[in-house]
């Protein structure tokens, strides 16, 4: 995952591969609290970049300390089984 620090936002970028048409979803969590979520409908196979902006409380926490997020990427094809991929990202402290 790639972290982009804007003036007022923190965005997680993740490239997700789709094997055909369907829906790609990305959820970032810290413990049981959702930090951001995004989904995108795709019409063909390929690699797609998802942009997920952290919530206000997650950005406030990043100002206090570095935080570790669990990222769950899900691909739900139009036909066929759902595929999941899990990874983690550490957001460093930003003042």
Order of alpha helices (4+ residues) and beta strands (2+ residues): beta-beta-beta-beta-beta-alpha-beta-beta
